[in-house]
Amino acid sequence: MSEPSAKITREVARLRRELAEHNARYYVDDAPTISDAEYDALFRRLAELEERYPALRTSDSPTQRVGAEPAARFAAVRHTLPMLSLDNAMSEEELREFDARVRKLLRSEAPIEYVAEPKLDGLAVEVVYVDGALSVASTRGDGFTGEDVTPNVRTIRNLPKRLVAPTRGPAPPARLEVRGEVVFPRAAFAQLNAARAAAGEPPFANPRNAAAGSLRQLDAQITRSRPLRLYVYSPGEIVGGPALARHSELLAALTAWGFETSPRTRTCVGADALVAYHAEIGAARAALEYEVDGIVAKVDSLDWQRRLGEVSRSPRWAIAFKFKAQQAETRVNNIVPSVGRTGTLTPVAELEPVQVGGVTISNASLHNMDEVRRKDVRIGDTVLIERAGDVIPYVVRVLVEKRRGREREFAMPSACPVCGGTVVREEGAAAYRCINLECPAQRREVLRHYASKHALNIDGLGDKLVAQLLDAGLVRDVADLYQLTVEQLAALERMGEKSATNLVNAIAATRENTPLDRLINGLGIPQVGERTASLLAERFGDLRALMDADQETLSGVRDIGPETAREIHAFFREPSNRQLITRLLAVVTPVAPAPRRRGGPLAGKTLVITGTLSAPRDAIVERIEAAGGKVTGSLSRKTDFLVAGEDPGSKIEKAKTLGVPVIDERELDRRLET
Ligand code: IVH
């Protein structure tokens, strides 16, 4: 075997560095910058070089590990058994090679029975049940140690919090570790991104990142608000379970215990059947509820799985057969800044229209200037664009080899392209902003946002009409909407008497009974979307009180960070905004939200927790709060219950002296359920 040249050694080092960076972007930041196909190509090149020059192999090479180390913001969870990855087949030929290898290793003449599952494109998690109760959930992390995301996973609706003991079939094991994929429905994805854009937050590149970003939240309430689902597909350690001979039997048992397994899972005998299954799922792909990026074939017999074993990071008994990415090459005709509601200038690539997966693509957001520079996208460049499902297409990379030397770099203008106002880049921020509050582009976006479904939901007030109203000088801000008359509207182009009347009525309908949170959302305060608006409505109950809140009070609101508090405070300090709100409140009477969960089973009760419970404290606190109760740290006569877990300590004594009833976890569960 030849010695590696200096050039090869450098290439290996570069590949490792790049792969490590991409791993971190994918697994830690949930924001990859290259496509899976490109990642796979880099990975394969590295594996190939390490194969050819074993001297270059190191134990910390990305080929020897899975994913990335867990982020420090979550507690670490060690997996009892490592969470492996899957080897990929890129073509039918490679799939057939896999099948041939399996048959050879097993010395089997007969075709192999496989279980074929769709390869769901989400985030792998492990969930552990002890005596039937959900105890810990973690991400894959680097395969050995993942992140503790228990409170977040608990909010997933199709995940059993307790295992079902079926009347027929095997009872659940004493300890069950099960792995699966957390996914984000494609239908809800576009909606989430629209809401994020409206709140001034960056969109997720695809449903997989949305799943990961939703799960890896420090605040489980955010996770709860997202429609995540979990589909299980492989076991971890199982203690005291039924004797199972096949993967398909395991899937059946998991279903009986309350889980959902991947939809469309099927037994396939031999490679031909796998190829047909791959084609079938590929054809159904666009119609599937979830993003699927290929199929997974697993040898059904568990005994054979054991005999086949695994190599460093993936089992020999399974393979992922991926679909081809939906990519296309096209030219960047121009890069133009687009002005949003808060004045943010977003660079957008105007593309030579091109078909990707049956859809014509003519624009791709470049998000911000950091991104433009990192990818080095220039006007006139040929770029590779990728579309995943319903997702906004994105520029994967520039095909630098196609440059002719006439490409031009894009610079953010110093004057707003719409109003000519000053554009500034705030310190530490990635975004450029037009600071002219009178900017028509901003006015247009604010009005559009106010009328949108998640804000005031004014039927008939769409984008075109907003532009017409502004152009005709009939409105300047949202308060002006309430002064519009049927005559004024009917005089506009493409507007009849009837639609004018309907619109005036739709606007009038928002004068009464508009929930305060919707009104707050509708104001278009930077960083404030639906969720923050509802927290603010709940905390202040009144727009004037919110308007006069100081920054400290604002950052004291649960789940509102200092950054958002600063934005809210600055918004309400602006005299023109205060005037607008005064005018608005003269015509709109919002209704404050009812106090939270008045009817919950623990409404008005104060609880204290002591000792170790079966789930992390946060998760228990969350359940108590969801039932209307409150958890405090110290006991007093006003405490309604002390919840005592294992090793409770001195609080029990104190509770007795104070006459506070002590309940155990089972009793708490009972009260939470009634
Ligand atoms: S089995 C040892 N089954 O693909 C078995 N994985 O590249 C390991 N995935 O980490 C996993 N659908 O995130 C398996 N039906 C499926 C899957 C699946 C999606 C993901 C999972 C895994 C990755 C491996």
Residues whose N, C-alpha, C, O or C-beta is under 5 A from the ligand:
A	BS01	IVH	L84 S85 L86 E117 P118 K119 L120 L123 A124 E181 Y233 S234 V296 P315
